[in-house]
């Protein structure tokens, strides 16, 4: 990899580095239609959650959600959405609101609102927290989705020399998609850090009783609080989890990744969101896109699983269900999903 420029690197079919382009150049001229759809997309998922499902979060997570104002929601949205909610939920959220904001939160709770205003506020809150609720409330269904989203094999082939014989952090590990790949490509030890108890439990079940996976150590933690000492890993990576927003990484999360990674080691962010490209380049990251000879697809475990995931995660893209039903196969091209395929990553050398 070229370490002298934080610009885009395209890997050719022969494995050599291709032309370097600025992210803005790629966004304008080289982004596939499916990638454009993701940048411009409206909500694709069908949201089954209710306001009472916020009780699933522990106090630490609830405090973080209420203090950061992230996920596109505000305390006023939450207060409005709590009108008519159960008293235990109202009390628990009120208890976890940061003290300096509590009086204004209480005033918002007692504001007179119409049924339509309450319904709209709940929708904003639940849509903003859809993925967090999915990780915590329905981790098994999320595992069904991610196990079919197979990463471009060239990603870990490119990273092999950075993984072999080294200690690796997989931050936002989920149920271990990237952790197991790290092990497969020679990592000596993998710390798999994940905040969701449900996903962490799935990972622990995969690891338990399998000597070959004893080198994976599941840990509870977040991007802004990684439970490892300074300079403890040779590489830190995150797959489809780290974003520019502080609630899912951002500057606090990047500072933590840099803290635990040894000087000269790499931070690698696999399958980033297109809307985060500019922020990552501004932080000094380098971009690598791998070639796709055949269209990449999500391959679900069964036809039933494909329909189940499509009707939850892609419900507002009718083309997805139509594609599955018409072909009667448990697979869907990323172009039909309206997503960029998992063929790219950003990397940064820690100094």
MARDREN-325834 format. One record per residue (C-alpha): residue in three letters; chain; x, y, z. Coordinates in Angstrom, 1 decimal. Layout:
BEGIN
- code  unit  x  y  z
- Ala  A  X  Y  Z
...
end
This chain:
BEGIN
- code  unit  x  y  z
- Unk  A  0.0  0.0  0.0
- Unk  A  1.1  3.5  -0.7
- Unk  A  1.6  5.2  2.7
- Unk  A  2.4  8.6  1.4
- Unk  A  -1.1  9.8  0.4
- Unk  A  -4.5  9.7  2.1
- Unk  A  -6.2  9.3  -1.2
- Unk  A  -8.2  6.5  -2.8
- Unk  A  -6.4  3.4  -4.0
- Unk  A  -8.0  1.0  -6.4
- Unk  A  -6.6  -2.5  -6.6
- Unk  A  -6.6  -3.9  -10.1
- Unk  A  -7.5  -7.4  -11.1
- Unk  A  -3.9  -8.3  -11.0
- Unk  A  -3.5  -7.2  -7.4
- Unk  A  -1.4  -4.1  -8.1
- Unk  A  -2.4  -0.7  -7.0
- Unk  A  -4.4  1.3  -9.5
- Unk  A  -5.0  5.0  -10.0
- Unk  A  -5.3  7.2  -7.0
- Unk  A  -8.3  9.5  -6.9
- Unk  A  -9.6  11.9  -4.3
- Unk  A  -12.8  10.8  -2.5
- Unk  A  -14.7  13.6  -4.2
- Unk  A  -13.6  12.4  -7.6
- Unk  A  -14.8  8.9  -6.8
- Unk  A  -18.1  10.1  -5.4
- Unk  A  -18.8  12.0  -8.5
- Unk  A  -17.5  9.8  -11.3
- Unk  A  -16.9  6.2  -10.0
- Unk  A  -19.5  5.4  -7.5
- Unk  A  -21.9  2.7  -8.7
- Unk  A  -25.6  3.4  -8.9
- Unk  A  -26.1  1.1  -5.9
- Unk  A  -23.6  3.2  -3.8
- Unk  A  -25.4  6.4  -4.8
- Unk  A  -28.6  4.8  -3.6
- Unk  A  -27.1  4.2  -0.2
- Unk  A  -26.0  7.7  0.2
- Unk  A  -29.4  9.0  -0.8
- Unk  A  -31.5  6.3  0.7
- Unk  A  -34.5  6.7  2.9
- Unk  A  -35.3  4.2  5.6
- Unk  A  -35.2  0.6  4.2
- Unk  A  -36.2  -1.3  7.3
- Unk  A  -39.6  -2.2  8.8
- Unk  A  -39.4  -1.1  12.4
- Unk  A  -41.2  -3.6  14.8
- Unk  A  -40.0  -2.0  18.0
- Unk  A  -42.2  -0.1  20.5
- Unk  A  -41.2  2.7  22.9
- Unk  A  -41.3  0.2  25.8
- Unk  A  -38.4  -1.7  24.1
- Unk  A  -36.0  1.0  25.3
- Unk  A  -36.1  -0.9  28.6
- Unk  A  -33.8  -3.5  27.0
- Unk  A  -30.8  -1.1  27.4
- Unk  A  -28.7  -1.2  30.6
- Unk  A  -28.2  2.0  32.5
- Unk  A  -24.7  2.7  31.1
- Unk  A  -26.0  2.4  27.5
- Unk  A  -29.0  4.4  28.3
- Unk  A  -26.9  7.2  29.8
- Unk  A  -24.7  7.2  26.7
- Unk  A  -27.8  7.4  24.3
- Unk  A  -29.3  10.2  26.4
- Unk  A  -26.1  12.3  26.8
- Unk  A  -24.7  12.3  23.3
- Unk  A  -27.8  13.5  21.3
- Unk  A  -26.7  11.1  18.5
- Unk  A  -28.5  8.8  16.2
- Unk  A  -30.5  11.7  14.8
- Unk  A  -32.6  12.1  17.9
- Unk  A  -32.8  14.7  20.7
- Unk  A  -33.9  14.6  24.3
- Unk  A  -37.1  16.5  23.3
- Unk  A  -37.8  13.7  20.8
- Unk  A  -37.4  11.2  23.6
- Unk  A  -39.5  13.2  26.1
- Unk  A  -42.3  13.6  23.5
- Unk  A  -42.2  9.9  22.7
- Unk  A  -42.6  9.0  26.4
- Unk  A  -46.1  10.6  26.5
- Unk  A  -48.4  7.7  27.4
- Unk  A  -45.5  5.3  28.1
- Unk  A  -45.3  3.1  31.2
- Unk  A  -44.3  4.7  34.5
- Unk  A  -41.3  2.4  35.0
- Unk  A  -39.9  3.4  31.6
- Unk  A  -40.4  7.1  32.2
- Unk  A  -38.8  6.8  35.6
- Unk  A  -35.8  4.9  34.3
- Unk  A  -35.1  7.2  31.4
- Unk  A  -35.5  10.3  33.7
- Unk  A  -33.0  8.8  36.1
- Unk  A  -30.4  8.3  33.3
- Unk  A  -30.8  11.8  31.8
- Unk  A  -27.6  13.8  32.6
- Unk  A  -28.3  16.0  35.6
- Unk  A  -27.7  19.4  33.9
- Unk  A  -30.4  18.4  31.3
- Unk  A  -32.9  16.9  33.6
- Unk  A  -35.0  20.0  34.4
- Unk  A  -35.6  20.8  30.7
- Unk  A  -36.3  17.1  30.1
- Unk  A  -39.0  17.1  32.8
- Unk  A  -40.6  20.2  31.3
- Unk  A  -40.7  18.5  27.9
- Unk  A  -42.3  15.5  29.5
- Unk  A  -45.2  17.7  30.7
- Unk  A  -45.7  19.6  27.5
- Unk  A  -49.1  19.2  25.9
- Unk  A  -48.9  17.3  22.7
- Unk  A  -51.3  15.8  20.2
- Unk  A  -51.5  12.1  19.5
- Unk  A  -49.9  12.7  16.0
- Unk  A  -47.0  14.6  17.6
- Unk  A  -46.4  11.8  20.1
- Unk  A  -46.6  9.2  17.3
- Unk  A  -44.1  11.1  15.1
- Unk  A  -41.7  11.6  18.0
- Unk  A  -41.8  7.8  18.8
- Unk  A  -41.1  7.0  15.2
- Unk  A  -38.0  9.3  15.1
- Unk  A  -36.7  7.8  18.3
- Unk  A  -37.3  4.2  17.3
- Unk  A  -36.0  4.6  13.7
- Unk  A  -32.9  6.4  15.1
- Unk  A  -32.3  3.5  17.5
- Unk  A  -33.4  0.8  15.1
- Unk  A  -30.0  -0.9  14.8
- Unk  A  -29.1  -0.5  18.5
- Unk  A  -32.5  -2.1  19.3
- Unk  A  -31.8  -4.8  16.8
- Unk  A  -28.4  -5.6  18.4
- Unk  A  -29.9  -5.8  21.9
- Unk  A  -33.4  -7.1  21.3
- Unk  A  -33.1  -9.4  18.2
- Unk  A  -29.4  -10.4  18.0
- Unk  A  -30.2  -13.8  16.4
- Unk  A  -32.0  -12.2  13.5
- Unk  A  -29.1  -9.7  13.0
- Unk  A  -26.7  -12.7  13.0
- Unk  A  -28.8  -14.2  10.2
- Unk  A  -28.3  -11.0  8.2
- Unk  A  -24.6  -10.6  8.7
- Unk  A  -23.6  -14.2  8.2
- Unk  A  -24.8  -13.8  4.6
- Unk  A  -22.9  -10.6  4.0
- Unk  A  -19.6  -12.2  3.0
- Unk  A  -16.7  -9.9  2.8
- Unk  A  -14.6  -9.6  -0.4
- Unk  A  -11.9  -12.3  0.1
- Unk  A  -9.2  -9.9  -1.1
- Unk  A  -9.6  -7.7  2.0
- Unk  A  -8.0  -10.2  4.5
- Unk  A  -5.6  -11.4  1.8
- Unk  A  -4.3  -7.8  1.6
- Unk  A  -4.1  -7.6  5.4
- Unk  A  -2.4  -11.0  5.9
- Unk  A  1.0  -9.6  6.7
- Unk  A  -0.4  -7.3  9.3
- Unk  A  -2.4  -10.1  10.9
- Unk  A  0.1  -13.1  10.9
- Unk  A  1.5  -13.8  14.3
- Unk  A  0.0  -10.5  15.8
- Unk  A  -2.4  -9.5  18.5
- Unk  A  -5.6  -7.9  17.0
- Unk  A  -8.5  -5.9  18.3
- Unk  A  -11.9  -6.4  16.6
- Unk  A  -13.9  -3.5  17.8
- Unk  A  -17.7  -3.7  17.4
- Unk  A  -17.1  -7.4  16.7
- Unk  A  -20.8  -8.4  16.7
- Unk  A  -21.0  -12.2  16.5
- Unk  A  -17.4  -12.5  15.2
- Unk  A  -17.5  -12.1  11.4
- Unk  A  -14.1  -10.4  11.2
- Unk  A  -12.7  -12.0  14.4
- Unk  A  -12.8  -15.5  12.8
- Unk  A  -11.3  -14.1  9.5
- Unk  A  -8.4  -12.6  11.6
- Unk  A  -7.8  -16.0  13.1
- Unk  A  -7.9  -17.7  9.7
- Unk  A  -5.3  -15.4  8.3
- Unk  A  -2.8  -16.1  11.2
- Unk  A  -3.6  -13.7  14.1
- Unk  A  -2.0  -14.9  17.3
- Unk  A  -4.8  -13.5  19.5
- Unk  A  -8.0  -11.6  18.8
- Unk  A  -9.8  -9.4  21.3
- Unk  A  -13.4  -9.3  20.1
- Unk  A  -15.0  -6.2  21.8
- Unk  A  -18.7  -5.8  21.6
- Unk  A  -21.2  -3.7  23.6
- Unk  A  -24.4  -5.8  22.9
- Unk  A  -24.9  -8.6  25.4
- Unk  A  -26.9  -10.6  22.9
- Unk  A  -24.3  -10.5  20.1
- Unk  A  -21.5  -11.1  22.6
- Unk  A  -23.4  -14.2  23.9
- Unk  A  -23.7  -15.6  20.3
- Unk  A  -19.9  -15.0  19.9
- Unk  A  -19.2  -16.7  23.2
- Unk  A  -21.2  -19.7  22.1
- Unk  A  -19.2  -20.0  18.9
- Unk  A  -15.9  -19.8  20.7
- Unk  A  -16.8  -22.1  23.7
- Unk  A  -15.6  -25.7  23.3
- Unk  A  -13.7  -25.2  20.1
- Unk  A  -9.9  -25.4  20.7
- Unk  A  -9.3  -23.8  17.3
- Unk  A  -11.1  -20.6  18.4
- Unk  A  -9.6  -20.3  21.9
- Unk  A  -7.4  -17.5  20.5
- Unk  A  -10.5  -15.3  20.3
- Unk  A  -11.3  -13.5  23.6
- Unk  A  -14.8  -12.0  23.7
- Unk  A  -15.0  -8.7  25.8
- Unk  A  -17.7  -6.3  26.7
- Unk  A  -16.8  -2.8  25.7
- Unk  A  -17.5  0.2  23.4
- Unk  A  -15.5  2.2  20.9
- Unk  A  -15.0  5.0  23.5
- Unk  A  -14.1  2.6  26.3
- Unk  A  -12.0  -0.3  25.0
- Unk  A  -11.1  -2.6  27.9
- Unk  A  -7.5  -3.0  27.0
- Unk  A  -4.2  -1.3  28.2
- Unk  A  -2.3  1.2  26.1
- Unk  A  -0.2  -0.2  23.2
- Unk  A  -1.6  -3.7  23.7
- Unk  A  -2.5  -4.7  20.1
- Unk  A  -0.5  -4.8  16.8
- Unk  A  -3.6  -4.0  14.8
- Unk  A  -7.1  -2.6  15.5
- Unk  A  -9.9  -3.2  13.1
- Unk  A  -13.6  -2.7  12.9
- Unk  A  -16.0  -4.2  10.3
- Unk  A  -19.1  -2.4  9.3
- Unk  A  -19.4  -0.9  12.8
- Unk  A  -17.3  2.2  13.2
- Unk  A  -18.7  5.5  11.9
- Unk  A  -17.8  9.2  12.0
- Unk  A  -20.6  9.8  14.6
- Unk  A  -19.4  9.8  18.2
- Unk  A  -22.2  7.5  19.2
- Unk  A  -20.5  4.8  17.1
- Unk  A  -16.9  5.8  17.0
- Unk  A  -16.1  9.3  15.8
- Unk  A  -13.1  11.2  17.4
- Unk  A  -13.5  9.6  20.8
- Unk  A  -13.5  6.1  19.3
- Unk  A  -10.6  6.8  17.0
- Unk  A  -8.6  8.1  20.0
- Unk  A  -9.3  4.8  21.8
- Unk  A  -8.2  2.7  18.8
- Unk  A  -5.0  4.7  18.6
- Unk  A  -4.4  4.4  22.4
- Unk  A  -4.5  0.6  22.3
- Unk  A  -2.6  0.1  19.1
- Unk  A  1.2  0.0  19.2
- Unk  A  3.2  2.6  17.2
- Unk  A  3.7  1.4  13.7
- Unk  A  0.5  -0.8  13.9
- Unk  A  -2.5  -0.2  11.7
- Unk  A  -6.1  0.8  12.3
- Unk  A  -8.4  -0.8  9.6
- Unk  A  -12.0  0.1  9.0
- Unk  A  -13.7  -2.5  6.8
- Unk  A  -16.8  -1.8  4.7
- Unk  A  -17.2  1.9  5.8
- Unk  A  -20.3  4.0  5.1
- Unk  A  -19.9  6.2  2.0
- Unk  A  -21.0  9.2  4.0
- Unk  A  -18.0  8.8  6.3
- Unk  A  -15.4  8.8  3.5
- Unk  A  -14.5  12.5  3.7
- Unk  A  -14.2  12.4  7.5
- Unk  A  -11.9  9.4  7.4
- Unk  A  -9.7  11.0  4.8
- Unk  A  -9.5  14.2  7.0
- Unk  A  -8.3  11.9  9.8
- Unk  A  -5.4  10.7  7.6
- Unk  A  -6.9  7.4  6.5
- Unk  A  -6.1  5.8  3.2
- Unk  A  -8.8  4.1  1.1
- Unk  A  -8.6  0.8  -0.7
- Unk  A  -11.3  -0.6  -3.1
- Unk  A  -10.9  -4.1  -4.4
- Unk  A  -12.0  -5.3  -7.8
- Unk  A  -15.2  -7.2  -8.3
- Unk  A  -15.2  -9.7  -11.2
- Unk  A  -18.6  -11.1  -10.5
- Unk  A  -21.4  -9.3  -8.8
- Unk  A  -21.3  -9.7  -5.0
- Unk  A  -24.4  -11.1  -3.3
- Unk  A  -25.8  -11.7  0.2
- Unk  A  -26.2  -15.4  0.7
- Unk  A  -28.6  -16.3  3.4
- Unk  A  -28.7  -19.7  5.2
- Unk  A  -32.1  -20.6  3.7
- Unk  A  -35.0  -19.3  1.6
- Unk  A  -37.0  -18.7  4.8
- Unk  A  -34.1  -16.8  6.3
- Unk  A  -33.8  -14.7  3.2
- Unk  A  -37.4  -13.7  3.2
- Unk  A  -37.4  -13.1  7.0
- Unk  A  -34.4  -10.7  6.7
- Unk  A  -35.7  -9.0  3.6
- Unk  A  -39.1  -8.3  5.2
- Unk  A  -37.4  -6.8  8.2
- Unk  A  -34.3  -5.0  6.9
- Unk  A  -35.3  -4.2  3.3
- Unk  A  -39.1  -4.0  3.7
- Unk  A  -39.2  -0.6  1.9
- Unk  A  -37.3  -1.9  -1.1
- Unk  A  -39.9  -4.2  -2.6
- Unk  A  -37.4  -5.3  -5.3
- Unk  A  -35.6  -7.4  -2.7
- Unk  A  -38.5  -9.6  -1.7
- Unk  A  -39.6  -9.8  -5.4
- Unk  A  -36.1  -10.9  -6.4
- Unk  A  -36.1  -13.7  -3.8
- Unk  A  -39.6  -14.9  -4.5
- Unk  A  -39.1  -14.9  -8.3
- Unk  A  -35.9  -16.9  -8.2
- Unk  A  -36.6  -19.0  -5.2
- Unk  A  -33.0  -18.8  -4.1
- Unk  A  -31.6  -17.5  -0.8
- Unk  A  -29.4  -14.9  -2.3
- Unk  A  -29.6  -11.2  -3.4
- Unk  A  -27.1  -9.0  -5.3
- Unk  A  -26.0  -6.0  -3.4
- Unk  A  -27.2  -3.9  -6.4
- Unk  A  -30.7  -5.1  -5.7
- Unk  A  -30.4  -4.2  -2.0
- Unk  A  -29.2  -0.7  -3.0
- Unk  A  -26.0  -1.0  -1.0
- Unk  A  -22.3  -0.8  -1.9
- Unk  A  -20.8  -4.3  -1.6
- Unk  A  -18.3  -5.1  1.2
- Unk  A  -15.2  -4.8  -1.0
- Unk  A  -13.4  -1.8  0.6
- Unk  A  -11.6  -0.5  3.6
- Unk  A  -9.7  2.4  5.1
- Unk  A  -6.4  2.1  6.9
- Unk  A  -4.2  4.3  9.1
- Unk  A  -0.7  3.7  10.5
- Unk  A  -0.4  4.7  14.2
- Unk  A  2.5  7.0  14.8
end
